[in-house]
């Protein structure tokens, strides 16, 4: 009698599992179903990255990209270098993505005012610069894979704040050089 109860209980459990599996089975084979992305679209990830960069997240090796870091793919253990040159931009725009075969490309157009190298040299420019951001499909999400060699693209306000943070009252000569550089950036 005890064996009969155990067998019946086992059959009920197996039957429940089989019912659950068939009830929740997709109506089409998985390979035929369209890929549904539950995460952010590529253009939103690009926007988050560019905005964080514009606000100075990548200056001085801070690597504080916040939310966007979880949407990036980088080689195991690889960290972004400490950048010597920052590009000062007035604004930027993010294109609609081109998506094909599990890959996406978003073009970001920057309105470049100039560049600043080593907190010493300012080179004025007035041009548009286009950079391609590449993504790959990872599960149900998009991940940013490139560019990996993009100098920080920061706002004029961020550049000024960054330079002001370098002023040392104990180094009068260097502080004066930085103040002159800040003045030039303000006039851009």
N, C-alpha and C positions, 0 to 999 in steps of 0.2 A: 504494500500500500504506500509506504514511504517513497519507494522508487517511482511509483506512478505519479505522485504529487510533484516530485522533482522533475520528471520528464515533462509533465504538463506545464510547470512553471517555465522550464527552458523553452518549450514551444511558444508560449505566450511572449516571452522576451524576444525570441527570434522573429516571430510574427510582427511584433511591434517595430522592431528595427527595420525589417523588410518594408513594412507599410510606410514608415517615415522616409526611408530612402527613395522609394518610388513616388511618394507624394511630393517630395521636394526636388525631384529630378527635373532638370531643364527640359523643356519641350523639344529643343533642338540639340544636337551634339555640340559640345563646348567649342569646337573648332569653327562651327558655322555661325555662332553667335557674335554679334558685333561687340568689340571691346568697349566696355563702359568704364570711363575714367571717373573714379570717385574723388580723386584729389583735385588740386588746382590745375587749371589749364596752363599751357606754356607761357602765354602772354602775361598772365597774372604773376607767375613765378619770376619772369623777366622783370616785370614792374617792381616787385618786391626787392629783387636784387639791386636794380638800378637806383631805386629810392634810398635803400640802405647805404649804398656806395656814395650817392650824392650827398648824404648827410654825414659822411665821414667814417662809416663803419669799418672800412678797410685801411684806414690810415694808421701808421705807426705800429703795424703788426697786431692791432687789436683783435682782428678776426671775429668781431661781434656782429655777424650778419643776422643774428636773431632767428626769427621764424624761417627765413629763406634757407638757412643752412641745412635744414631737414629735407629740402627739395633739391639738394646738390649731390652729385656723384664726384668723388675725388679719389685718386689712387690711395690705397691703404697707407696710412701714416704720413701722407704728404701734406705739408702745410704751405700756405701761401707765403711768398717771400716778403720781406720788408721792402716796400717800394721806395725808390729814390725820387721818382718823378710822379707828380699828380697832374691830371688834366683838369683845368678849371672850365666848367660848363655853365652856360646860362640856363639851359633847359634841355629836355630830351623828349622823344616820343617813341612809343613801342608799337610795332606793327601787328597786324593780325597774323597768326602763325600759318606757315605752310606745313601741312602734315602729310606724311607718306610712309607707309610700311613701318610703323612703330617709331618713327623719328619725326621731329618737328624742328622748324627753324623760325626764329623771330628776329627781325631786324630792329635794332635800336639806333635811332638817329640822334646824335648829340649836337647841340649848338655850342661849339668850342670857342671859348674866349682866349685861351692860352694854356701854357703849361708852366709849372714851377718845379725846378730841379734842385734837390738837396737843400731846400729852404734857403736858396741863395740866388738862383737865376730865374728871372721871369721872361718868358718868351710869349709875346702877344701873337695871337692868331685870331682870325675871325672866319671860321669855316664850319661846315657841317661835316660830321664824321659818322660813318655808318659801321656798326659792328654787328656781326651775326652771332646770335645766341643759339646753341644747338641743344636739343633735348632728346632723351630716349625714353621709351615706354618701359617702365619697370612695374610689373604687376598691374595694378589698377591706377598707377600714378605716373606722372611725368617727372623726370629728373634732369636737372641742368648739368650738361657735361662739358660745355665749352662756351666761351673762351676761358682758358686757364692762365693766359699771359696778359690780361687786360690791366693796364695801370689804373689806379683809382681815378674815377671821374667825379669830381666834387663840385659843390656849388661855390660861388664867390664868398658867401657868408662862412661856409665851412673852412675855406682856405684862410680867410682872415682870422678866424677863431683859432685854427691850428697854429698859425704863425704867432699870434699873441701868446699862446700857451708856451712858446719857446723863449719868450723874453725872460732874461735872467737879470735882475737888478745888480747883481755882483759882476756882471760882464757888460760894462757900459758900451764898449766898441761893438760887440755882437748885437746887443740890444738896439743900438742905433741903426745898424744894418737891417735888422728885422723891421724896425719901424718904417724905414724907407721902402722896403719891399711891400709892407702892408699898404702904404700910401699908393704905390703903383697898382697893387691889386684892386684897391678901391676905385681907381680911375678907369679900370677896364670897362 
